[in-house]
Every structure is written in structure tokens, then in C-alpha cells.
Amino acid sequence: MAGFLATPQKGTEALSFKESLEQVLGVSVDAETRNLFSGALKQLDTLRIDAVSGHQRLTVGVSLEEALSRYLDGLWSLESLLPPQKLCVQSTWKNAFPSGSIITYHTYYTSDTLSFEKACALFNLAACLSRRAAELAESMREEDLREGIKALQRSAGIFQYIRHVSRVASMTGMTTDLMSDSLQALEKLALGQAQECVYLKAYSDSNYSPTILAKLSQASADLYEASWKHMKKHQPCSDQWSFVIQFKEYAFKGLAQYHQARADSSEKRVGDELARLQLAMEMFVKANKYANFVTILVFGTHWKKQAAVIEQEFKKRHRENDLVYKERITERKDLQEIPAVLLTKTVPPEFPLCAEEPLFEQFKSIFDALAASGAVF
């Protein structure tokens, strides 16, 4: 089952903490402290260059995830030292979804608050984690799926953190990718893909019963449905994203009904089984409608094979019912709902992200020394 969406990163323009904040120290501050503070800001500028460079121009041996985490730790340590009114650094960030259907004035946003800079860097870290998870999921190996789940749960937690802790969503003219509904859509999408990884692991393990697979599938369907519910309010993404999300929603609704039909079959509830198989076929017809429009990724052949299996199973069991059981197909309104079993959760960021990193410790000692001197106030 290929076909995971990876959140794109936000682009930005250059800025210099050294130029913007070097003069915040009082006139009574000695030269040694000034040099210490100036050096810290210069290092923060270097961290930002790495963090916003994408996969190009990164320091040798440092991944983009590490670069973003180190930069965010630098922001966190600076934020813990200076009051907000002292942290006036103008930054401009682009919308992560330039191909969305929203009009062009949402393409850029400029703010002089450090909270905005931090929110955008966090967004890119969540995007980086989602891309790594999408790449891992392609292999379908159990260990890669396990790592993908961890990455997606962290990604979901970061989107949730930005929405709850940062005030950027309420800023007038904010780019649509940072609006509350968009962040919630990305959070639910990350959780939906993490839950899909859980389903894939369980599906490949013959020890899981059809009842469990049905509940896992239903949880995935619910998360994709919730993602689309929030996504369609501002439509920050291209139509391609909406097609993928709605495909996954209906495909997993179909899988939930199919696995529950297998459970009904083992319990000799033929009427329920046939009703669910029929419903599963209809869900896959709806899913296929959206899949036909998708051009940004390849879903793989599993989905079509699964739809064919369901159709063949329905024809076979319907024929057997006509010849042997002669049971009435259950009305849909009389079918019991499939309870969802959610095995994923948001994992919010905990600062410092790289507590053991020497570079963070160096920042900590610099800013602690400045705070102790009272020079910044």
C-alpha cells in the first residue's frame, strides 16, 4: 500500500539575529559580555542557515531533522532569556502550499515576533518527519513501519503544539497553512497515516483477527475523514491532496466493512456478512473515483486487488446464500457500527529537543551568564 502524503516545507528569506538583536544589551554592559552575546547570535544565524537550507548546504554529517532541532533549541534558549518585547526580529515565510486554491495574498507572511519564526521552524520539522515517514512506509517492512509511526506521531504532535501554544493562527492575513483548521487537518492526516502503518503491520501478521483489523481500519477512516473535514474549510492544499485524503477515507471504510464481514462469516451471520460486503464494494467504488484523479503519487496495486477480492467474495457468498442458507440480507440501518481502535497518539515536542547536544549546552551557558549579569533588561 503505497501512497503517503508528505507535508512540504515552508520557504523563507534571509535574516540576521546578530544584526537585529546585538544592540538590545544596555550601555553599561562590559565588552566581554557583549562579545559573548554577539558570538551566540552569530552561532544562531549559522544554525538557521542549516535549518532553512533544505537538503542542500547542510553541515556534513547533519541531517535536516537534526539541523531544525538544533535551531529550534537555539530559539528556545534565546526565548527563555529575553522578554518578548526585546525579541523583535523580522522574518518572512512562504506558504508551504503555493499550489492551493486560495488567492495569492496568502503566499507570504512577515512578522517581527520570535513566536512566528519558531512556529514556522516547527512546521518544517513536522514536515521533515512526515517526509521521512512517507519514505519509510514505501518499504512495507515491519521495522520501517514502526519507525514511520514514531515519526508521524511526532509530526502530529508538532502541528497540535503550533495550534495550541502559538498564536500565529489568529494573526490577520496569515498564510493558510498556519490557520487553525489547516494545522488540525495536517495533525489528523499524520495520525491517519500512522494508524495506517499500524494496520499494515497487523494485516501482515496472520495472528490478528478480522475483528481487530476491522477496528483498526475504522480508526484510519475516521482520521482521514476528520482531516478532510478541516482541510476543506480553507483548502490550503491542491486538489490532489483532497483526492488522496478522500480516497483513503473511503478505502478504509471499505476495508473495515470487509474485515467485519469476515468476522460475521465466522459467526454464521450470513445476512450481516453479505450486507457488509455489499457496503465494502460501494466504498471502494467511491474510493476509486478519487483515485482516478490522483497524479502526485502511486497507490500501488494492492488497493485494486483488494477491491477485486471483495467483489469476488460477495458473488461467491451471495450464490451460496441463494443455494444453501437462504438468509435475508440485513438492512444497513440494522448493522452494528464498527468501533474504532486507535493505537496512535500525538507526541508533542519537549524542549530542549537535543538536550545532549554540546551546541545546545554552549548556548545555555552563554545565555545563563547573560541572565545572571542582568545585562539584557
C-alpha positions as a printed NumPy array, in Angstrom:
array([[  0.   ,   0.   ,   0.   ],
       [  1.987,   2.98 ,  -1.23 ],
       [  0.66 ,   6.497,  -1.244],
       [  1.602,   8.544,   1.808],
       [  1.46 ,  12.332,   1.679],
       [  4.49 ,  14.287,   2.876],
       [  3.865,  17.84 ,   4.06 ],
       [  6.012,  20.309,   2.075],
       [  8.32 ,  22.706,   3.874],
       [  7.886,  26.448,   4.146],
       [ 10.398,  28.631,   2.364],
       [ 11.854,  31.751,   3.935],
       [ 14.034,  34.783,   3.339],
       [ 17.371,  35.508,   4.996],
       [ 17.577,  37.247,   8.345],
       [ 20.331,  38.055,  10.857],
       [ 19.832,  37.7  ,  14.599],
       [ 23.231,  39.309,  15.096],
       [ 22.206,  42.493,  13.263],
       [ 18.712,  42.603,  14.802],
       [ 19.468,  41.849,  18.455],
       [ 23.074,  42.867,  19.027],
       [ 22.008,  46.249,  20.418],
       [ 19.45 ,  45.005,  22.981],
       [ 22.068,  44.99 ,  25.749],
       [ 22.236,  48.033,  27.963],
       [ 25.032,  50.606,  27.607],
       [ 26.523,  49.509,  30.916],
       [ 27.274,  46.013,  29.667],
       [ 31.006,  45.301,  29.524],
       [ 32.801,  44.416,  26.283],
       [ 33.354,  40.776,  27.251],
       [ 29.62 ,  40.176,  27.781],
       [ 28.81 ,  41.974,  24.536],
       [ 31.233,  39.771,  22.63 ],
       [ 29.772,  36.692,  24.305],
       [ 26.247,  37.656,  23.298],
       [ 27.333,  38.633,  19.777],
       [ 29.036,  35.27 ,  19.351],
       [ 25.914,  33.43 ,  20.476],
       [ 23.768,  35.322,  17.972],
       [ 26.264,  34.579,  15.217],
       [ 26.048,  30.864,  16.022],
       [ 22.244,  31.106,  15.959],
       [ 22.479,  32.65 ,  12.489],
       [ 24.61 ,  29.687,  11.381],
       [ 22.058,  27.265,  12.82 ],
       [ 19.287,  28.993,  10.878],
       [ 21.192,  28.767,   7.6  ],
       [ 21.45 ,  24.999,   8.065],
       [ 17.827,  24.663,   9.201],
       [ 16.325,  26.504,   6.207],
       [ 18.674,  25.138,   3.557],
       [ 16.582,  22.05 ,   2.794],
       [ 18.888,  19.176,   1.99 ],
       [ 21.41 ,  21.468,   0.31 ],
       [ 24.271,  23.27 ,   2.055],
       [ 23.828,  21.259,   5.248],
       [ 26.809,  20.801,   7.526],
       [ 28.46 ,  17.47 ,   6.723],
       [ 27.051,  14.66 ,   8.868],
       [ 23.972,  16.621,   9.997],
       [ 20.501,  15.608,   8.833],
       [ 17.816,  18.191,   8.134],
       [ 15.867,  16.94 ,  11.162],
       [ 18.932,  17.485,  13.367],
       [ 19.579,  20.932,  11.885],
       [ 15.995,  22.039,  12.552],
       [ 16.07 ,  20.613,  16.081],
       [ 19.328,  22.424,  16.918],
       [ 17.978,  25.683,  15.53 ],
       [ 14.745,  25.339,  17.494],
       [ 16.769,  24.69 ,  20.649],
       [ 18.666,  27.907,  19.917],
       [ 15.382,  29.815,  19.596],
       [ 14.063,  28.202,  22.764],
       [ 17.158,  29.173,  24.736],
       [ 17.021,  32.755,  23.404],
       [ 13.307,  32.914,  24.209],
       [ 13.992,  31.788,  27.78 ],
       [ 16.467,  34.654,  28.256],
       [ 14.849,  37.714,  26.703],
       [ 11.321,  39.099,  27.216],
       [  9.118,  39.052,  24.074],
       [  9.288,  42.814,  23.576],
       [ 13.083,  42.577,  23.207],
       [ 12.902,  39.816,  20.587],
       [ 11.991,  41.869,  17.544],
       [ 13.392,  40.009,  14.552],
       [ 11.556,  40.457,  11.258],
       [ 11.145,  37.257,   9.289],
       [  9.219,  36.373,   6.143],
       [  7.978,  32.867,   5.425],
       [  6.214,  31.452,   2.382],
       [  3.09 ,  29.319,   2.359],
       [  4.04 ,  25.627,   2.299],
       [  1.258,  25.005,  -0.24 ],
       [  1.726,  27.504,  -3.081],
       [ -0.476,  25.429,  -5.381],
       [ -3.546,  25.628,  -3.153],
       [ -6.802,  27.125,  -4.347],
       [ -6.655,  30.136,  -2.021],
       [ -5.937,  33.568,  -3.561],
       [ -2.41 ,  34.872,  -3.802],
       [ -2.281,  37.283,  -0.853],
       [ -1.735,  34.253,   1.366],
       [  1.569,  33.418,  -0.351],
       [  3.838,  35.218,   2.166],
       [  3.627,  36.48 ,   5.719],
       [  6.02 ,  38.776,   7.567],
       [  6.197,  39.239,  11.33 ],
       [  8.713,  40.663,  13.826],
       [  7.842,  38.192,  16.621],
       [ 10.087,  35.298,  17.574],
       [  6.998,  33.133,  18.137],
       [  6.242,  33.33 ,  14.403],
       [  9.8  ,  32.314,  13.491],
       [  9.617,  29.425,  15.956],
       [  6.196,  28.279,  14.656],
       [  7.476,  28.201,  11.075],
       [ 10.616,  26.27 ,  12.024],
       [  8.443,  23.811,  13.963],
       [  6.183,  23.445,  10.921],
       [  9.222,  22.497,   8.838],
       [ 10.329,  19.959,  11.441],
       [  6.873,  18.352,  11.318],
       [  7.088,  18.363,   7.512],
       [ 10.549,  16.777,   7.636],
       [  9.238,  13.988,   9.898],
       [  6.268,  13.346,   7.605],
       [  8.574,  13.043,   4.591],
       [ 10.807,  10.565,   6.393],
       [  7.755,   8.519,   7.368],
       [  6.436,   8.515,   3.804],
       [  9.768,   7.166,   2.562],
       [  9.896,   4.506,   5.292],
       [  6.346,   3.315,   4.606],
       [  7.171,   2.532,   0.988],
       [  9.29 ,  -0.463,   2.013],
       [  6.407,  -2.092,   3.939],
       [  8.987,  -3.677,   6.269],
       [  7.867,  -4.008,   9.874],
       [ 10.811,  -2.109,  11.34 ],
       [ 10.338,   0.747,   8.849],
       [  6.614,   0.928,   9.599],
       [  7.422,   1.096,  13.307],
       [  9.807,   4.   ,  12.744],
       [  7.259,   5.638,  10.456],
       [  4.648,   5.501,  13.216],
       [  7.009,   7.253,  15.635],
       [  7.857,   9.977,  13.104],
       [  4.203,  10.602,  12.203],
       [  3.129,  10.775,  15.843],
       [  5.826,  13.395,  16.444],
       [  4.723,  15.27 ,  13.326],
       [  1.097,  15.264,  14.524],
       [  2.221,  16.438,  17.968],
       [  4.121,  19.387,  16.491],
       [  1.132,  20.529,  14.4  ],
       [ -1.005,  20.276,  17.542],
       [  1.615,  22.225,  19.533],
       [  1.686,  25.06 ,  16.975],
       [ -2.112,  25.258,  17.051],
       [ -2.424,  25.238,  20.843],
       [  0.668,  27.11 ,  22.006],
       [  1.44 ,  29.561,  19.206],
       [ -0.826,  32.494,  18.4  ],
       [  0.111,  32.639,  14.733],
       [ -3.229,  31.205,  13.575],
       [ -5.021,  34.319,  14.865],
       [ -2.749,  36.816,  13.068],
       [ -4.531,  38.794,  10.343],
       [ -3.539,  37.751,   6.83 ],
       [ -1.719,  34.609,   7.996],
       [ -0.863,  32.059,   5.291],
       [ -3.46 ,  29.305,   5.117],
       [ -1.004,  26.568,   6.097],
       [ -0.788,  28.046,   9.619],
       [ -4.51 ,  28.601,  10.126],
       [ -6.077,  26.548,  12.91 ],
       [ -8.169,  24.281,  10.674],
       [ -5.242,  23.629,   8.356],
       [ -2.99 ,  22.671,  11.268],
       [ -5.686,  20.381,  12.629],
       [ -6.1  ,  18.812,   9.184],
       [ -2.353,  18.119,   8.994],
       [ -2.396,  16.712,  12.54 ],
       [ -5.237,  14.308,  11.699],
       [ -3.572,  13.381,   8.417],
       [ -0.321,  12.481,  10.197],
       [ -2.245,  10.413,  12.744],
       [ -4.26 ,   8.765,   9.965],
       [ -1.083,   7.73 ,   8.166],
       [  0.415,   6.499,  11.455],
       [ -2.733,   4.455,  12.084],
       [ -2.447,   3.118,   8.525],
       [  1.065,   1.911,   9.386],
       [ -0.419,   0.141,  12.417],
       [ -2.983,  -1.511,  10.141],
       [ -0.303,  -2.558,   7.649],
       [  1.737,  -4.191,  10.427],
       [ -1.332,  -6.015,  11.737],
       [ -2.505,  -7.051,   8.257],
       [  0.851,  -8.686,   7.525],
       [  0.606, -10.638,  10.79 ],
       [ -1.707, -13.644,  10.486],
       [ -2.299, -13.64 ,  14.26 ],
       [ -4.644, -10.64 ,  14.093],
       [ -8.347, -11.463,  13.845],
       [-10.688,  -9.905,  11.252],
       [-12.474,  -8.119,  14.102],
       [ -9.274,  -6.319,  15.134],
       [ -8.412,  -5.464,  11.536],
       [-11.911,  -4.011,  11.081],
       [-11.49 ,  -1.778,  14.14 ],
       [ -8.027,  -0.625,  13.072],
       [ -9.348,   0.178,   9.588],
       [-12.268,   2.146,  11.008],
       [ -9.885,   4.266,  13.083],
       [ -7.879,   5.108,   9.96 ],
       [-11.056,   6.007,   8.084],
       [-12.213,   8.274,  10.917],
       [ -8.888,  10.143,  10.984],
       [ -8.804,  10.675,   7.21 ],
       [-12.416,  11.864,   7.334],
       [-11.559,  14.311,  10.124],
       [ -8.544,  15.553,   8.154],
       [-10.666,  16.32 ,   5.105],
       [-13.339,  17.979,   7.276],
       [-10.776,  20.546,   8.484],
       [ -8.855,  20.726,   5.203],
       [-11.816,  21.781,   3.106],
       [-12.524,  24.895,   5.191],
       [ -9.589,  26.884,   3.784],
       [ -8.392,  24.401,   1.136],
       [ -4.718,  25.3  ,   1.663],
       [ -3.534,  22.386,  -0.483],
       [ -4.007,  21.464,  -4.098],
       [ -6.957,  19.35 ,  -5.213],
       [ -4.556,  16.416,  -5.444],
       [ -4.293,  16.313,  -1.662],
       [ -8.072,  16.288,  -1.294],
       [ -8.312,  13.387,  -3.757],
       [ -5.737,  11.349,  -1.823],
       [ -7.31 ,  12.005,   1.574],
       [-10.823,  11.16 ,   0.381],
       [ -9.541,   8.061,  -1.384],
       [ -8.001,   6.85 ,   1.879],
       [-11.174,   7.666,   3.814],
       [-13.42 ,   5.543,   1.604],
       [-10.87 ,   2.791,   1.054],
       [-10.511,   2.264,   4.794],
       [-14.262,   2.405,   5.286],
       [-14.425,  -0.388,   2.714],
       [-11.687,  -2.366,   4.46 ],
       [-13.461,  -2.013,   7.808],
       [-16.661,  -3.451,   6.339],
       [-14.782,  -6.243,   4.56 ],
       [-12.918,  -7.415,   7.663],
       [-16.079,  -7.219,   9.753],
       [-17.856,  -9.281,   7.071],
       [-15.205, -11.96 ,   7.535],
       [-15.853, -11.88 ,  11.279],
       [-19.616, -12.169,  10.641],
       [-18.964, -15.138,   8.37 ],
       [-17.096, -16.998,  11.097],
       [-20.081, -16.395,  13.402],
       [-22.558, -17.643,  10.747],
       [-24.21 , -14.23 ,  10.415],
       [-24.652, -14.559,   6.671],
       [-27.155, -11.684,   6.329],
       [-24.768,  -9.269,   8.05 ],
       [-21.82 , -10.604,   6.051],
       [-23.498, -10.008,   2.699],
       [-24.689,  -6.535,   3.697],
       [-21.154,  -5.556,   4.741],
       [-19.548,  -6.985,   1.608],
       [-22.016,  -5.018,  -0.475],
       [-21.23 ,  -1.866,   1.504],
       [-17.479,  -2.511,   1.171],
       [-17.834,  -2.699,  -2.632],
       [-19.66 ,   0.633,  -2.688],
       [-16.952,   2.256,  -0.552],
       [-14.252,   1.068,  -2.951],
       [-16.22 ,   2.396,  -5.912],
       [-16.219,   5.818,  -4.232],
       [-12.525,   5.468,  -3.382],
       [-11.676,   4.578,  -6.962],
       [-13.486,   7.702,  -8.185],
       [-10.967,   9.84 ,  -6.311],
       [ -8.006,   7.6  ,  -7.132],
       [ -8.587,   8.177, -10.846],
       [ -7.777,  11.877, -10.386],
       [ -4.556,  11.359,  -8.403],
       [ -1.332,  12.114, -10.285],
       [  1.068,  13.159,  -7.499],
       [  1.76 ,   9.632,  -6.199],
       [  1.191,   5.967,  -6.944],
       [ -1.072,   3.93 ,  -4.669],
       [  0.217,   0.541,  -5.773],
       [ -1.755,  -2.465,  -6.98 ],
       [ -2.897,  -3.665,  -3.558],
       [ -5.955,  -1.457,  -3.467],
       [ -7.315,  -2.707,  -6.797],
       [ -6.587,  -6.293,  -5.789],
       [ -8.419,  -5.753,  -2.505],
       [-11.459,  -4.354,  -4.3  ],
       [-11.456,  -7.35 ,  -6.654],
       [-11.241,  -9.79 ,  -3.729],
       [-14.233,  -8.149,  -2.046],
       [-16.312,  -8.322,  -5.225],
       [-15.419, -11.983,  -5.799],
       [-16.191, -12.836,  -2.176],
       [-19.576, -11.127,  -2.391],
       [-20.534, -13.021,  -5.56 ],
       [-19.406, -16.321,  -4.064],
       [-21.205, -15.854,  -0.744],
       [-24.324, -14.466,  -2.422],
       [-24.51 , -17.557,  -4.618],
       [-24.012, -19.845,  -1.623],
       [-26.744, -17.992,   0.266],
       [-29.184, -18.445,  -2.612],
       [-28.442, -22.164,  -2.748],
       [-27.904, -23.095,   0.9  ],
       [-28.559, -20.524,   3.637],
       [-31.387, -18.514,   2.045],
       [-30.961, -15.723,   4.626],
       [-32.279, -12.208,   4.152],
       [-29.561,  -9.592,   3.613],
       [-29.538,  -7.345,   6.675],
       [-30.779,  -3.796,   6.265],
       [-27.921,  -1.34 ,   6.612],
       [-29.678,   0.576,   9.345],
       [-29.678,  -2.629,  11.387],
       [-25.939,  -3.259,  11.076],
       [-23.96 ,  -2.553,  14.215],
       [-21.381,   0.217,  13.911],
       [-17.754,  -0.877,  13.859],
       [-15.978,   0.538,  16.925],
       [-12.656,   2.158,  16.087],
       [ -9.479,   1.099,  17.88 ],
       [ -6.99 ,   3.97 ,  17.762],
       [ -3.428,   2.881,  18.517],
       [ -1.678,   6.14 ,  17.661],
       [ -1.412,   9.422,  19.538],
       [  0.119,  12.847,  19.185],
       [  3.595,  13.222,  20.676],
       [  4.165,  16.944,  21.336],
       [  7.707,  18.363,  21.248],
       [  9.584,  18.682,  24.52 ],
       [ 12.257,  21.362,  24.7  ],
       [ 15.159,  21.125,  24.506],
       [ 14.869,  18.781,  21.524],
       [ 18.608,  17.996,  21.602],
       [ 19.337,  18.2  ,  25.322],
       [ 22.539,  16.184,  24.986],
       [ 23.924,  18.209,  22.102],
       [ 27.141,  20.131,  23.024],
       [ 25.985,  23.051,  20.903],
       [ 22.857,  23.475,  22.971],
       [ 24.875,  23.301,  26.18 ],
       [ 27.1  ,  26.052,  24.814],
       [ 24.075,  28.273,  24.16 ],
       [ 22.736,  27.544,  27.621],
       [ 25.919,  28.638,  29.358],
       [ 26.107,  31.839,  27.291],
       [ 22.538,  32.891,  27.965],
       [ 22.683,  31.844,  31.629],
       [ 25.741,  34.049,  32.071],
       [ 23.949,  36.98 ,  30.457],
       [ 20.841,  36.461,  32.571],
       [ 22.962,  36.331,  35.742],
       [ 24.575,  39.672,  34.842],
       [ 21.179,  41.324,  34.366],
       [ 22.541,  42.871,  31.193],
       [ 19.555,  42.218,  28.971],
       [ 16.942,  44.168,  30.901]])
